[in-house]
Amino acid sequence: MNDLYQEVLIEEARHPQNFGQLADADTVLKERNASCGDDITIYLKLAADKDSIIDLSWEGHGCIISQAAMSVLSAKIKADQLSLNDIAKLPTAEIEKLLGIEEISPGRLKCLLLGKQALVSSR
Amino acid sequence: MFDPNKYRADFPILSRYVNDKPLIYLDNAATSQKPKQVIEALTEYYEQHNANVHRGVHTLGDESTKLFHSSRQKIAEFFGAKAEELVAVRNTTEAVNQVCYTWGESRISAGDVIVLTELEHHSNLVPWQLLAQRKGARLEFIPVDEQGRVQWQRWLEQSAVLLPKVKLLAFSHVSNTLGTVIPLQEMIAAFRAKIKNLTVFVDGAQAAPHLKINFDAWSADFYAVSAHKMLGPMGIGGLLVKKSVLETLQPFLVGGGMIDEVTLIKTTFAADLEERFTPGTPDVAGLAGWAAACRYLDAIGMEQLAEHDQSLVAYTLEQLQQLPQLKIIGPASPVSESSGLERVGSVAFLYAGVHAHDLGQVLDSEGIAVRSGHHCTMPLHEKYHWTASTRISFQLYNTRLEIDAAVAALHTVEKVFGV
């Protein structure tokens, strides 16, 4: 019916990884999609260099794309021990790949990148 | 009875396919599609008459100048206004800014009150916020209840202490999000009865495509419209200003065309209102296209089109109310016994458990275009904790069959998202 909405994607958004507040967070980042009101709040525990991430969690409201993208991104950050700098350099295609999306439409690009934007806007 | 099928062939885009399905265009409040009569007016201008106006003494220049004037005349007439009362702008946002920077700069001062409603489009909010900040003035908002009704009578009763300071009332004739219609004449009369020297600005962007506008018969000082929402081209719109008000205003943009005498030291501006408020080269093709749209609508008749819109609104409300997951936002009926017309042009709703963007995407896969988001009314969405809503909006070419297709697609949403 719709190529975009693979079952795994819907599952990812319904049961997001690393969701919730982080008790010992030292940095809280927020981003909002001005065109629909979707929001993502990211809780970080950063190393002394203010770049390496020791721990991360997030909360948010929004569409399947914005929530699933943040979920898989948070898992990748933890698995690959990405720093804020690494995240800033992460190409859009990489996030598309994580979600199994071939190419996001222009109308949904902001949804896809909402989480990344929250992490990058702090720099 | 109006039959939309008689007119669909005039709109070339309606024969295209989207995602292998015939296009069903239900995002008309964002912008309407254009009939070939409008598209041809644009191309004919550039193929036959293109030349600058009021400048050269040659045939094309004369043709272009004539077309400029006759188009302005037609557009003004369509809205029940005089040609000299029409200030051409690019869009409604520009119209509001123009009022802020001409009328607002000279008439608003510290302590003054500007009254808006809670359902304003950002374009009729943000410019006033900045004006109020510059001047030390205050914004007051008429509340909107959960049925989308603007509580203006109650506000008037409860705000007696404020009234002596109120200088301006600015509101949307029809809400772009909720479809709420303001009883314009009744509301302005009630405000004028209690507030001396009140100036009234009306954002008519969503009303003009569906209702007959009688600017000179109504007691609004300003009325803003956009061509592209009423079958005309993008990039052209109008700020209608009562002649008596326009005569007192300084030009917004200054420079080419609109002068009387220029020396290296100083300038006097043209006394002719049309010249004074036409800075630089005008968009003649845009005006010609807009005039063609007005002729097209006139040929059918706005009264008849308003009836068609009301029947689509009523039918859509009826169909959507059968989906238990949906919550309609705004007036639940197109008319009410107490206040007459209540909802025009659109129906917006929330779908429990499914985000408006995801809903819009599913409909798109069926070739159906709707609007998802907060429709440039963030404060309204915040007030009622709506994250984002979906809006179906109409034009004369929409049919009940198209509404049925949209409702059928909404039935599949459950399956796609497992809610």
Interface residues (C-beta under 8 A of the other chain):
Chain A: M1 N2 D3 L4 Y5 I10 A34 S35 C36 G37 D38 H61 G62 C63 I64 I65 R108 C111
Chain B: H355 A356 H357 D358 Q361 V362 S365 S372 G373 H374 M378 H381 E382 T387 A388 T412 K415 V416 F417 G418
